[in-house]
């Protein structure tokens, strides 16, 4: 058990280190300067990430002492799962959502497709007929089945099983989620999808005792392909926003920096950054996007004021959308700028450093429990995958947002849970027939 458990535990630790390194690199490269001290925010982030790594390792030490009859080869179970029915649900979801938003396409040109987001938010959905609102919800639910589909396809591609057939499903799922994310105008959805592809490859590689160079090359091909799609998608979003606002890249970013206490350093007399990032470059706004949560955390640390609860606000939002509770009246003050506040920042905002430490330990427990279930076999492995995905997404998005509060997280977890239920029921039926 320990021989199979250790690589997956290390995968969680490497994931934390990779996310921290990515944001540190973006922070170092970005020509931005905050009026709020940034060092305390980084100290808080390192405390959170260090606690997360330490808790994952402690969880490994505790779990590895348990007696386990065998280490289940989960890769073989996922390899046998067909992608075609997941692709069919995803395509259906996309069609439902396109129908729900068809009326918005008439007034917005394709070159300014990013205006769909503001148009949808300004649209009074309560006036829509029930069937149209139902189509919108089915669209969100169905399209997110691309997430388990991408993970399973990436895993099967890495293992080299049903290679070309799986690649066709993978490309089809990529097209579905890209179009859906374009209609929603959401980069977070594409980041989530990229995470699923990476998880599929890494689970195939780390699930084996020995690293296979051929599988590594095959898996990286799917990752590079999807990263190229994400890069093009990200560039087109910023290109559309900048072009349709008739501004330069710097002016667009500076408008988004209003009331944040953050300025762009190195502005020349012509209003451009030296060296220039280009007229429609996505580099400068992407660096802003990656850093904005850290600046918001710095704002939180730089004041004793506190606004509306942040960390668990997603729970009341879920319940209100399900009609199980009304929006509570109370504190709606926001003490930081637009966007997220990072998971450490949200934890500190609501509960101080004790809350920050507890959230880090809870996230680590999710990862360790998910990995343990993944290796138990049977239905446990599929529910374990759902936990691993939940914890992994929380880690990947931790320096941007509180992951469950993002639009994609609940639908992604629901899709994995449904796939787990489906596979569990299928296995029970197969056993009943063979018995």
N, C-alpha and C positions, 0 to 999 in steps of 0.2 A: 504493500500500500504506500509506504513512505517513498519508494523509488518512483512511483507514478505521481504521488502528491507533490513532491518537492518542485518539479519543473513548473507546475501550474501555480504554486505559491509564489515562486520566483517571477512568474509572468505578471502577477499582480503588483509585485514590488517594482519590476521594470516599467510597468505602465505608469506608476506614480512618478518615477524618476524621469520618464520620457515627457510626460505632461509638464512637469516642473521645468525641465530643460527647454522645451519649446517656448514657453511663456517668458522665461528668462532671456532667451535669445531674442525674441521679439521686442522685449522691453529694452534690451541693450542696443538693438539696431534702430529702433524708432526715434525719429527726431522730435520727440515730445518732452515737455517739462511740466510737471504738476506744481501748483502753488501749495499743495498739501504734502507734507513729508511722506515720501514713498518707502523709506527704509522700515518704519514700523509695520507697514503692510506686508513687506517681504519677510520680516521676522515672524509675523503671525502665520503667513503661508508656510514657511519652513517648519514652524512648530506643528501645524496641522499635518503636513505631509510626513514629517518625521514620526508623529504619533501614529499615523496611518500605516507606515512601513513597519514600525515596531509592533503594532497590534496584529498585523498580518503574520509576522514571524512568530509571535507568541501563540497565535491561533494554530499555526502549523505545528508547533511543539506540543500543544494540547491534543490536537486531532491525531497526530501521528502515533500517539500512545494507545489509541483505541484499537481493538482487535478487529480486523477486517479480513474475511475469508479470501477475497480476491480483488484485484484492481480491474475494474470493468473497462473494456475498450469502447468508450463512448463514440469514438470516431466511426466505428463500424455501424453503430445504430443510426447515426446521422447520415452516414453514407447511403443507407438503404431508404432514407426518406425521400419520396419523389418531390421534385420541384414544380411539376406541371400544375398541380392543383393550387399551390401557393401562387404561382404566376397567374392562374385564372382568376383567383380572388382579387389579386392586386389590380389586374386590368379592369375588372368589374368596378372596383372602388374608384379608380381613376375616371371611368366613364360616368359614374354617379356624381362625382364631384364636378366634372366639367359641365354636366347638365345643370347642377345647382348654381353654377357661376356664369352660365351662358349669357345672361342679360348684361353682365358687366363688360363682356368682350366687345360689345357693339360700340361703346363710347371710348375705348382705350386702344391705341394703336399698338402693334406688336413691338415696335422699337421702344415704347414706354411701358412695357409690361409690368414694371415694378410699381406702377400706380394702382395695380389691382389690389395690393395690400390695403392702401388707404381707402380705396373705393369700397372694399368689402367691410372694413371697420366702420365706415360712415353709413353703410347700408343698414336700414332698419329691418332686421331679420324677423321681427315679430309680425310684420305685415305679409311675410311669405306664407303661402299655403303649407299645410302640414306635410304634404308629400315632398315638397321641395326642401324643407328643413330636414326631413328624414333622409333624402338623397345626399344632402351635405354631410350628415353624420355618417352614413354608410360609406361615403367617400373617404373620410378620415380613417375609419376603421379598416376598410378594405385595402386602401393604398398602403397602409403600414404593414401589411403582410409581406411586403417586399423585404422588410428587415430580417425576419428569420430565413426568408428565401435567399437573400444575399449571403448570409452567414453560411448556410448549408451548401450553397453552390460554391462559395470560395473554399470551403473545407474539402468538398469533393474534387474540385479542380486541383487543389494541392496534393490530394492523395492519388490523382491521376485516374480516377474512376469515371466511366462514361464521359470521357473528356469533352468531345465536341458537342454532344447533346447537352451537357451541363453548361458549356460556354454559351450556347444559344439561350438557355434559360437565364443565365447570368446577365447577358446583354439585354434581354427583354425586361428583366427586373430593373436594370439600370435605367433604361428608357422610361419606364413607368414612374420611378421615384424622382427622376430628373424633371419630367413634365409636371408631376404633382408639386414638387418643391418650387417650380417656376410659377405655377398658378398661385401658390400660397406666398411666394416671394420669401422663402425661408432658407437661410444658410444653415440653421441649426439642424434641419432635417437632413441636409446633405452631409453634415459632419457626423450625425448619427449613423447614416447609411455607410459612410466610409469606415466608421468604427466597427460596424458589423462585418464588413469585408475583412478588415484587419483581424478581428476576433476569429473569423472562420479559418484564416490562414494560420494564425498563431495556435489555435486549439489543435489543428492538424499536426503542427510541428512539435508543440510542447506535450502532446499526448503520447508521444513515442519516447522511449528511453534514449534513443540515439538520433541525433539530428541528421537528416538526409539532405545532402546538397541539391539533389535533383528536385526534391519536393520544395525546397526553399526557392529555387529558381522559378518553378512553376507557380507557386503561391504568390511570389513577388510580382509576377506578370499581371495577375488579377488586381493586386493592390495598385500597381503603377497605372494600369488602365483606369481604375476608378478614381485615383488621385487626379489624373488628367481631366476627367469629366468634372470633378469638383472644382478644379482650378479654372476651367473654362466657364463653368456656371457662375462662380464667384466673380470673375472678370466681367461677365455679361451683366450681372446685377449692378455692379458699380458703374459700368459704362452707361447703362440705361439711366440710372439715377442722376449721374453727372450731366449727361447730354440733355436730359429732359428738364433739368433745372437751369440749363444754360450757364454753367459755371465751370471753373477749372477744378482740377482734383483738389488743390489746396483750399480753394474757397468752399468746396463741398465739405471737406473735413473740418475746416474752421467753423462752419455753421453748426456741425454736430458737436463741436467742442464748447459751444456756448453754455455758460453757467456750470461748467465742469471744473473750472480752475486750471485747465490744461491748455497750454499754448504750443504752437509749432515753433521749434528753434530753427535758425538758419534761413529765415525768409529773406529773399533778395528784394531789390527795389521793384522788380516787375511782379512781385507777389508770389513767386515760385520758390520752391525749396531747392537749395543747392546741395548736392546735385539733384536735378529735376527728376521726378518719378514718371514724367510723361503725361500727356493730356488726359488720356483715359485709363491711366494705369490703375490697377487694383491693389498695388503694393501698399501705398500709404494708407488708404482706408482699411485694408486688411490688418495692418499693424495696429491701427486705432481700435479695430474690432477685438483683436486679441488682448489688448491691454486695458480696455475700458473698465472691466470688472475690478482690476487691481487698483485703478485710480479711484473708483467708487469706494473700495475698501479703505483706501487712504483717507477719503473724506469722512468716513464713519469714525475712524480712529482719531481724527483731528477735531472732533466735537463731542461734547457730553450729551448733546440732544439725541433723542431717539424718536423714530417715526412709527408708522404702522408695522406690525410683525411681518417679518420677511421669510424666515426659514420654513415655517409650516403654513404659509398663506395658500399654498397650492391645494391643501386639503379642503379648505372652505370653498375654494374655487371649483374643485371637482364636485363637491356635494351640492353647490348651488346650481351648477350646470345640469346635474342629474335631477334637480327639483326636490332634493332632500332637505334643503335649508335655504333660507333667503339670505341675501347679502347683508351681513350684520352692519349696523350703524356704529361707528366708533372712530378711532384715530385713523385718518387717511394720509397723514403727513409723510412726506418722503424726504429724507435728509441727504440723499445722494442723487446723482444725476441719472439720466436715462440709461436703460440697459440693466445688466445684472450687477451683483455686488460680490461675486465669488461665493463659494460654499463656506469657506472660513469666515468671510466678511459677514454673511447673513447669520451664521451661527453666533459670531461675536456680537452683532447688532442686537440680537434678541436675548442672548443668555450669557454674554461675556466669555471669558476664557474657559470656564467650566463647560459651557455649551459647545465651544469649539472642540475641546478634547473628546467630549461624549460623542459628537457627530463623527469624528474621525474613527473612534473605536467601533461605532455602529456600522460604518461603511466597511471597515476591515472585516467585521464579523459576517457581513453579507457575502463578501468575497470568499472567505474561508468556508462558510457553510455551503455556498454554491459549488465550490470545488469538491468538497467532501461528497455531496449528493451526486455530483457528476460522475464520480468514480464508483458509486455503489451499484449502478446498473439498473435495468428496468425503467419503470416510470420515474424513479428518483433522479436518474441522469437528466431527463428532460426538464424536470422542475428545477434541478440544480443549474441547468443552462440558463433558465429564466433569472435565477438569482445572480449568476455570474454576469449576465448582460445588464441587470439593474445596477449592480455594484460597479461594473466596468464603465457604464455610461456616466454614473455619478462621479467617478474619478476623472474621466476624460473631460467632462464639462465643468469640473470643480473650480477652475480658475476663471470661468466665464459666468456661469449661472448656478442656481440651485437646480440640478437636473430635473427633478420631478415637476418643476414649474414650467419647463419648456413644453412647447406644443406637441412635440413628437414623443416624449417619454412615456406617457400613460398608454398611448396607442401601441407603441412598440412592445411594452411589457405585456399588454393584453394579447397581442398577436403571438408572442412566444408562449404565453400561457395556454392559448387555444391549441397551438400546435402540440404542446405537451399533453393536453387532454385528449386530442385526436389520436396521438400515437399510443397513449395508455389504453384507450378504448379499443384501438385496432389490435393491440397485443392481447388484450383479454378475449377478444372475439377469435383470434387465431388459436389461442390456447383452448378455447371451448370447442372449436371445430376439430382440432387435432385430438382432443380428449374423447 
